[in-house]
Amino acid sequence: MKYFTLSELGATDESQFHPGFLHALDDLRHQMGQPMRVTSGARTKAHNAKVGGKEKSFHICDLPANAGQKGCMAVDIAIHHPAFK
């Protein structure tokens, strides 16, 4: 990954993410041309429950069979844009 670290995504290993997800995230950041702050990253099932997340959240990274997915498929990001002042 060029623009993100595993730590800021809430992960310890790239294998926690759905194949191609990290490449797509990096590509999105490149296309935006500005920093993107991760506001909610990958979660364990236990952490997801603690923060009130949905049982089959795409943020969950320790349930490979979760909703048919193979790893985390979502992180929430925030960007600064002058149109949103």
BELUR-V537029 format. One record per run of one state. SS is the DSSP state (helix for helix, strand for strand, loop for the rest). FROM is the first residue (numbers start at 1). TO is the last residue. If there is no record, write none. Layout:
BEGIN
SS|FROM|TO + SS|FROM|TO
END
This chain:
BEGIN
loop|1|13 + helix|14|16 + strand|17|17 + loop|18|20 + helix|21|32 + loop|33|36 + strand|37|40 + loop|41|42 + strand|43|43 + loop|44|44 + helix|45|50 + loop|51|59 + strand|60|60 + loop|61|65 + helix|66|68 + loop|69|71 + strand|72|72 + loop|73|75 + strand|76|78 + loop|79|81 + helix|82|84 + loop|85|85
END
